[in-house]
């Protein structure tokens, strides 16, 4: 099995989000960069349906 994209990734400048699904599992990946430093925050949320 492989992860499949759900819809199109969202890109709003300093924030990007992608949703994926595999069987009954969903994964949301969010990347947010900082305007004030050279850092980025990456958040991954996994859910079982």
Secondary structure as GFF3:
##gff-version 3
##sequence-region A 1 49
A	DSSP	beta_strand	4	5	.	.	.	ID=ss1
A	DSSP	beta_strand	10	11	.	.	.	ID=ss2
A	DSSP	beta_strand	15	22	.	.	.	ID=ss3
A	DSSP	beta_strand	25	33	.	.	.	ID=ss4
A	DSSP	beta_strand	40	48	.	.	.	ID=ss5
###
